[in-house]
Amino acid sequence: MISDMMSLITEKGGSRTDSERILTDTGLTETELIFKENVRKLRKKTGRTIVETAEDLGLKYGKYRLIESMTPVNVKFETMERISNHYGIPVSDLFKL
């Protein structure tokens, strides 16, 4: 998965090397894993289902399910903003341990 956040870093002159990739079966980077886990934890805290949360965010169920899963998926920055606004937190908090 190459999220829009990673694309933004690359566009701004940063680089993403193989050493940044976590050696897991998913092939996701540490940052991607943190993002997905945080989104899942936030949803579970509210007691909402994936279907309900997807509807709240104006996303298709399948797209939102992929965001939470360990499946690589591109996540637009706009979607990250929707999620962070929904929970009343800054986008950067979605990437914190």
Phi and psi in radians as a Rosetta constraint file:
Dihedral C 1 N 2 CA 2 C 2 CIRCULARHARMONIC -2.068 0.35
Dihedral N 2 CA 2 C 2 N 3 CIRCULARHARMONIC 1.791 0.35
Dihedral C 2 N 3 CA 3 C 3 CIRCULARHARMONIC -1.307 0.35
Dihedral N 3 CA 3 C 3 N 4 CIRCULARHARMONIC 2.848 0.35
Dihedral C 3 N 4 CA 4 C 4 CIRCULARHARMONIC -1.071 0.35
Dihedral N 4 CA 4 C 4 N 5 CIRCULARHARMONIC -0.547 0.35
Dihedral C 4 N 5 CA 5 C 5 CIRCULARHARMONIC -1.089 0.35
Dihedral N 5 CA 5 C 5 N 6 CIRCULARHARMONIC -0.752 0.35
Dihedral C 5 N 6 CA 6 C 6 CIRCULARHARMONIC -1.148 0.35
Dihedral N 6 CA 6 C 6 N 7 CIRCULARHARMONIC -0.664 0.35
Dihedral C 6 N 7 CA 7 C 7 CIRCULARHARMONIC -1.111 0.35
Dihedral N 7 CA 7 C 7 N 8 CIRCULARHARMONIC -0.705 0.35
Dihedral C 7 N 8 CA 8 C 8 CIRCULARHARMONIC -1.089 0.35
Dihedral N 8 CA 8 C 8 N 9 CIRCULARHARMONIC -0.730 0.35
Dihedral C 8 N 9 CA 9 C 9 CIRCULARHARMONIC -1.065 0.35
Dihedral N 9 CA 9 C 9 N 10 CIRCULARHARMONIC -0.779 0.35
Dihedral C 9 N 10 CA 10 C 10 CIRCULARHARMONIC -1.124 0.35
Dihedral N 10 CA 10 C 10 N 11 CIRCULARHARMONIC -0.748 0.35
Dihedral C 10 N 11 CA 11 C 11 CIRCULARHARMONIC -1.098 0.35
Dihedral N 11 CA 11 C 11 N 12 CIRCULARHARMONIC -0.529 0.35
Dihedral C 11 N 12 CA 12 C 12 CIRCULARHARMONIC -1.546 0.35
Dihedral N 12 CA 12 C 12 N 13 CIRCULARHARMONIC 0.258 0.35
Dihedral C 12 N 13 CA 13 C 13 CIRCULARHARMONIC 1.732 0.35
Dihedral N 13 CA 13 C 13 N 14 CIRCULARHARMONIC -0.062 0.35
Dihedral C 13 N 14 CA 14 C 14 CIRCULARHARMONIC -1.374 0.35
Dihedral N 14 CA 14 C 14 N 15 CIRCULARHARMONIC 3.005 0.35
Dihedral C 14 N 15 CA 15 C 15 CIRCULARHARMONIC -2.334 0.35
Dihedral N 15 CA 15 C 15 N 16 CIRCULARHARMONIC 2.750 0.35
Dihedral C 15 N 16 CA 16 C 16 CIRCULARHARMONIC -2.180 0.35
Dihedral N 16 CA 16 C 16 N 17 CIRCULARHARMONIC 1.836 0.35
Dihedral C 16 N 17 CA 17 C 17 CIRCULARHARMONIC -1.694 0.35
Dihedral N 17 CA 17 C 17 N 18 CIRCULARHARMONIC 2.914 0.35
Dihedral C 17 N 18 CA 18 C 18 CIRCULARHARMONIC -1.063 0.35
Dihedral N 18 CA 18 C 18 N 19 CIRCULARHARMONIC -0.503 0.35
Dihedral C 18 N 19 CA 19 C 19 CIRCULARHARMONIC -1.161 0.35
Dihedral N 19 CA 19 C 19 N 20 CIRCULARHARMONIC -0.348 0.35
Dihedral C 19 N 20 CA 20 C 20 CIRCULARHARMONIC -1.401 0.35
Dihedral N 20 CA 20 C 20 N 21 CIRCULARHARMONIC -0.250 0.35
Dihedral C 20 N 21 CA 21 C 21 CIRCULARHARMONIC -1.400 0.35
Dihedral N 21 CA 21 C 21 N 22 CIRCULARHARMONIC 2.260 0.35
Dihedral C 21 N 22 CA 22 C 22 CIRCULARHARMONIC -1.297 0.35
Dihedral N 22 CA 22 C 22 N 23 CIRCULARHARMONIC 2.427 0.35
Dihedral C 22 N 23 CA 23 C 23 CIRCULARHARMONIC -1.519 0.35
Dihedral N 23 CA 23 C 23 N 24 CIRCULARHARMONIC 1.398 0.35
Dihedral C 23 N 24 CA 24 C 24 CIRCULARHARMONIC -2.207 0.35
Dihedral N 24 CA 24 C 24 N 25 CIRCULARHARMONIC 2.948 0.35
Dihedral C 24 N 25 CA 25 C 25 CIRCULARHARMONIC -1.134 0.35
Dihedral N 25 CA 25 C 25 N 26 CIRCULARHARMONIC -0.419 0.35
Dihedral C 25 N 26 CA 26 C 26 CIRCULARHARMONIC -1.365 0.35
Dihedral N 26 CA 26 C 26 N 27 CIRCULARHARMONIC -0.496 0.35
Dihedral C 26 N 27 CA 27 C 27 CIRCULARHARMONIC 1.343 0.35
Dihedral N 27 CA 27 C 27 N 28 CIRCULARHARMONIC 0.186 0.35
Dihedral C 27 N 28 CA 28 C 28 CIRCULARHARMONIC -1.435 0.35
Dihedral N 28 CA 28 C 28 N 29 CIRCULARHARMONIC 2.637 0.35
Dihedral C 28 N 29 CA 29 C 29 CIRCULARHARMONIC -1.353 0.35
Dihedral N 29 CA 29 C 29 N 30 CIRCULARHARMONIC 2.901 0.35
Dihedral C 29 N 30 CA 30 C 30 CIRCULARHARMONIC -1.026 0.35
Dihedral N 30 CA 30 C 30 N 31 CIRCULARHARMONIC -0.733 0.35
Dihedral C 30 N 31 CA 31 C 31 CIRCULARHARMONIC -1.087 0.35
Dihedral N 31 CA 31 C 31 N 32 CIRCULARHARMONIC -0.749 0.35
Dihedral C 31 N 32 CA 32 C 32 CIRCULARHARMONIC -1.117 0.35
Dihedral N 32 CA 32 C 32 N 33 CIRCULARHARMONIC -0.727 0.35
Dihedral C 32 N 33 CA 33 C 33 CIRCULARHARMONIC -1.101 0.35
Dihedral N 33 CA 33 C 33 N 34 CIRCULARHARMONIC -0.745 0.35
Dihedral C 33 N 34 CA 34 C 34 CIRCULARHARMONIC -1.074 0.35
Dihedral N 34 CA 34 C 34 N 35 CIRCULARHARMONIC -0.816 0.35
Dihedral C 34 N 35 CA 35 C 35 CIRCULARHARMONIC -0.989 0.35
Dihedral N 35 CA 35 C 35 N 36 CIRCULARHARMONIC -0.909 0.35
Dihedral C 35 N 36 CA 36 C 36 CIRCULARHARMONIC -1.074 0.35
Dihedral N 36 CA 36 C 36 N 37 CIRCULARHARMONIC -0.752 0.35
Dihedral C 36 N 37 CA 37 C 37 CIRCULARHARMONIC -1.134 0.35
Dihedral N 37 CA 37 C 37 N 38 CIRCULARHARMONIC -0.724 0.35
Dihedral C 37 N 38 CA 38 C 38 CIRCULARHARMONIC -1.126 0.35
Dihedral N 38 CA 38 C 38 N 39 CIRCULARHARMONIC -0.718 0.35
Dihedral C 38 N 39 CA 39 C 39 CIRCULARHARMONIC -1.086 0.35
Dihedral N 39 CA 39 C 39 N 40 CIRCULARHARMONIC -0.764 0.35
Dihedral C 39 N 40 CA 40 C 40 CIRCULARHARMONIC -1.107 0.35
Dihedral N 40 CA 40 C 40 N 41 CIRCULARHARMONIC -0.783 0.35
Dihedral C 40 N 41 CA 41 C 41 CIRCULARHARMONIC -1.087 0.35
Dihedral N 41 CA 41 C 41 N 42 CIRCULARHARMONIC -0.727 0.35
Dihedral C 41 N 42 CA 42 C 42 CIRCULARHARMONIC -1.078 0.35
Dihedral N 42 CA 42 C 42 N 43 CIRCULARHARMONIC -0.770 0.35
Dihedral C 42 N 43 CA 43 C 43 CIRCULARHARMONIC -1.111 0.35
Dihedral N 43 CA 43 C 43 N 44 CIRCULARHARMONIC -0.794 0.35
Dihedral C 43 N 44 CA 44 C 44 CIRCULARHARMONIC -1.117 0.35
Dihedral N 44 CA 44 C 44 N 45 CIRCULARHARMONIC -0.594 0.35
Dihedral C 44 N 45 CA 45 C 45 CIRCULARHARMONIC -1.042 0.35
Dihedral N 45 CA 45 C 45 N 46 CIRCULARHARMONIC -0.584 0.35
Dihedral C 45 N 46 CA 46 C 46 CIRCULARHARMONIC -1.448 0.35
Dihedral N 46 CA 46 C 46 N 47 CIRCULARHARMONIC -0.218 0.35
Dihedral C 46 N 47 CA 47 C 47 CIRCULARHARMONIC 1.341 0.35
Dihedral N 47 CA 47 C 47 N 48 CIRCULARHARMONIC 0.229 0.35
Dihedral C 47 N 48 CA 48 C 48 CIRCULARHARMONIC -1.562 0.35
Dihedral N 48 CA 48 C 48 N 49 CIRCULARHARMONIC 2.669 0.35
Dihedral C 48 N 49 CA 49 C 49 CIRCULARHARMONIC -1.462 0.35
Dihedral N 49 CA 49 C 49 N 50 CIRCULARHARMONIC 2.956 0.35
Dihedral C 49 N 50 CA 50 C 50 CIRCULARHARMONIC -1.082 0.35
Dihedral N 50 CA 50 C 50 N 51 CIRCULARHARMONIC -0.723 0.35
Dihedral C 50 N 51 CA 51 C 51 CIRCULARHARMONIC -1.070 0.35
Dihedral N 51 CA 51 C 51 N 52 CIRCULARHARMONIC -0.847 0.35
Dihedral C 51 N 52 CA 52 C 52 CIRCULARHARMONIC -1.082 0.35
Dihedral N 52 CA 52 C 52 N 53 CIRCULARHARMONIC -0.753 0.35
Dihedral C 52 N 53 CA 53 C 53 CIRCULARHARMONIC -1.164 0.35
Dihedral N 53 CA 53 C 53 N 54 CIRCULARHARMONIC -0.728 0.35
Dihedral C 53 N 54 CA 54 C 54 CIRCULARHARMONIC -1.019 0.35
Dihedral N 54 CA 54 C 54 N 55 CIRCULARHARMONIC -0.781 0.35
Dihedral C 54 N 55 CA 55 C 55 CIRCULARHARMONIC -1.101 0.35
Dihedral N 55 CA 55 C 55 N 56 CIRCULARHARMONIC -0.761 0.35
Dihedral C 55 N 56 CA 56 C 56 CIRCULARHARMONIC -1.003 0.35
Dihedral N 56 CA 56 C 56 N 57 CIRCULARHARMONIC -0.643 0.35
Dihedral C 56 N 57 CA 57 C 57 CIRCULARHARMONIC -1.548 0.35
Dihedral N 57 CA 57 C 57 N 58 CIRCULARHARMONIC -0.130 0.35
Dihedral C 57 N 58 CA 58 C 58 CIRCULARHARMONIC 1.276 0.35
Dihedral N 58 CA 58 C 58 N 59 CIRCULARHARMONIC 0.525 0.35
Dihedral C 58 N 59 CA 59 C 59 CIRCULARHARMONIC -1.945 0.35
Dihedral N 59 CA 59 C 59 N 60 CIRCULARHARMONIC 2.713 0.35
Dihedral C 59 N 60 CA 60 C 60 CIRCULARHARMONIC -1.241 0.35
Dihedral N 60 CA 60 C 60 N 61 CIRCULARHARMONIC 2.551 0.35
Dihedral C 60 N 61 CA 61 C 61 CIRCULARHARMONIC -0.923 0.35
Dihedral N 61 CA 61 C 61 N 62 CIRCULARHARMONIC -0.854 0.35
Dihedral C 61 N 62 CA 62 C 62 CIRCULARHARMONIC -1.046 0.35
Dihedral N 62 CA 62 C 62 N 63 CIRCULARHARMONIC -0.688 0.35
Dihedral C 62 N 63 CA 63 C 63 CIRCULARHARMONIC -1.164 0.35
Dihedral N 63 CA 63 C 63 N 64 CIRCULARHARMONIC -0.807 0.35
Dihedral C 63 N 64 CA 64 C 64 CIRCULARHARMONIC -1.148 0.35
Dihedral N 64 CA 64 C 64 N 65 CIRCULARHARMONIC -0.677 0.35
Dihedral C 64 N 65 CA 65 C 65 CIRCULARHARMONIC -1.031 0.35
Dihedral N 65 CA 65 C 65 N 66 CIRCULARHARMONIC -0.718 0.35
Dihedral C 65 N 66 CA 66 C 66 CIRCULARHARMONIC -1.160 0.35
Dihedral N 66 CA 66 C 66 N 67 CIRCULARHARMONIC -0.590 0.35
Dihedral C 66 N 67 CA 67 C 67 CIRCULARHARMONIC -1.060 0.35
Dihedral N 67 CA 67 C 67 N 68 CIRCULARHARMONIC -0.731 0.35
Dihedral C 67 N 68 CA 68 C 68 CIRCULARHARMONIC -1.404 0.35
Dihedral N 68 CA 68 C 68 N 69 CIRCULARHARMONIC -0.410 0.35
Dihedral C 68 N 69 CA 69 C 69 CIRCULARHARMONIC -1.378 0.35
Dihedral N 69 CA 69 C 69 N 70 CIRCULARHARMONIC 3.011 0.35
Dihedral C 69 N 70 CA 70 C 70 CIRCULARHARMONIC -1.541 0.35
Dihedral N 70 CA 70 C 70 N 71 CIRCULARHARMONIC 0.355 0.35
Dihedral C 70 N 71 CA 71 C 71 CIRCULARHARMONIC -1.558 0.35
Dihedral N 71 CA 71 C 71 N 72 CIRCULARHARMONIC 2.310 0.35
Dihedral C 71 N 72 CA 72 C 72 CIRCULARHARMONIC -1.055 0.35
Dihedral N 72 CA 72 C 72 N 73 CIRCULARHARMONIC 2.344 0.35
Dihedral C 72 N 73 CA 73 C 73 CIRCULARHARMONIC -2.722 0.35
Dihedral N 73 CA 73 C 73 N 74 CIRCULARHARMONIC 2.497 0.35
Dihedral C 73 N 74 CA 74 C 74 CIRCULARHARMONIC -1.379 0.35
Dihedral N 74 CA 74 C 74 N 75 CIRCULARHARMONIC 2.276 0.35
Dihedral C 74 N 75 CA 75 C 75 CIRCULARHARMONIC -2.051 0.35
Dihedral N 75 CA 75 C 75 N 76 CIRCULARHARMONIC 2.057 0.35
Dihedral C 75 N 76 CA 76 C 76 CIRCULARHARMONIC -1.208 0.35
Dihedral N 76 CA 76 C 76 N 77 CIRCULARHARMONIC 2.617 0.35
Dihedral C 76 N 77 CA 77 C 77 CIRCULARHARMONIC -1.049 0.35
Dihedral N 77 CA 77 C 77 N 78 CIRCULARHARMONIC -0.634 0.35
Dihedral C 77 N 78 CA 78 C 78 CIRCULARHARMONIC -1.001 0.35
Dihedral N 78 CA 78 C 78 N 79 CIRCULARHARMONIC -0.686 0.35
Dihedral C 78 N 79 CA 79 C 79 CIRCULARHARMONIC -1.201 0.35
Dihedral N 79 CA 79 C 79 N 80 CIRCULARHARMONIC -0.693 0.35
Dihedral C 79 N 80 CA 80 C 80 CIRCULARHARMONIC -1.061 0.35
Dihedral N 80 CA 80 C 80 N 81 CIRCULARHARMONIC -0.693 0.35
Dihedral C 80 N 81 CA 81 C 81 CIRCULARHARMONIC -1.131 0.35
Dihedral N 81 CA 81 C 81 N 82 CIRCULARHARMONIC -0.737 0.35
Dihedral C 81 N 82 CA 82 C 82 CIRCULARHARMONIC -1.016 0.35
Dihedral N 82 CA 82 C 82 N 83 CIRCULARHARMONIC -0.801 0.35
Dihedral C 82 N 83 CA 83 C 83 CIRCULARHARMONIC -1.113 0.35
Dihedral N 83 CA 83 C 83 N 84 CIRCULARHARMONIC -0.850 0.35
Dihedral C 83 N 84 CA 84 C 84 CIRCULARHARMONIC -1.120 0.35
Dihedral N 84 CA 84 C 84 N 85 CIRCULARHARMONIC -0.715 0.35
Dihedral C 84 N 85 CA 85 C 85 CIRCULARHARMONIC -1.118 0.35
Dihedral N 85 CA 85 C 85 N 86 CIRCULARHARMONIC -0.683 0.35
Dihedral C 85 N 86 CA 86 C 86 CIRCULARHARMONIC -1.020 0.35
Dihedral N 86 CA 86 C 86 N 87 CIRCULARHARMONIC -0.664 0.35
Dihedral C 86 N 87 CA 87 C 87 CIRCULARHARMONIC -1.701 0.35
Dihedral N 87 CA 87 C 87 N 88 CIRCULARHARMONIC -0.002 0.35
Dihedral C 87 N 88 CA 88 C 88 CIRCULARHARMONIC 1.215 0.35
Dihedral N 88 CA 88 C 88 N 89 CIRCULARHARMONIC 0.620 0.35
Dihedral C 88 N 89 CA 89 C 89 CIRCULARHARMONIC -2.262 0.35
Dihedral N 89 CA 89 C 89 N 90 CIRCULARHARMONIC 2.773 0.35
Dihedral C 89 N 90 CA 90 C 90 CIRCULARHARMONIC -1.250 0.35
Dihedral N 90 CA 90 C 90 N 91 CIRCULARHARMONIC 2.656 0.35
Dihedral C 90 N 91 CA 91 C 91 CIRCULARHARMONIC -0.932 0.35
Dihedral N 91 CA 91 C 91 N 92 CIRCULARHARMONIC -0.677 0.35
Dihedral C 91 N 92 CA 92 C 92 CIRCULARHARMONIC -1.025 0.35
Dihedral N 92 CA 92 C 92 N 93 CIRCULARHARMONIC -0.508 0.35
Dihedral C 92 N 93 CA 93 C 93 CIRCULARHARMONIC -1.172 0.35
Dihedral N 93 CA 93 C 93 N 94 CIRCULARHARMONIC -0.369 0.35
Dihedral C 93 N 94 CA 94 C 94 CIRCULARHARMONIC -1.211 0.35
Dihedral N 94 CA 94 C 94 N 95 CIRCULARHARMONIC -0.241 0.35
Dihedral C 94 N 95 CA 95 C 95 CIRCULARHARMONIC -1.961 0.35
Dihedral N 95 CA 95 C 95 N 96 CIRCULARHARMONIC 0.174 0.35
Dihedral C 95 N 96 CA 96 C 96 CIRCULARHARMONIC -1.657 0.35
Dihedral N 96 CA 96 C 96 N 97 CIRCULARHARMONIC 2.563 0.35
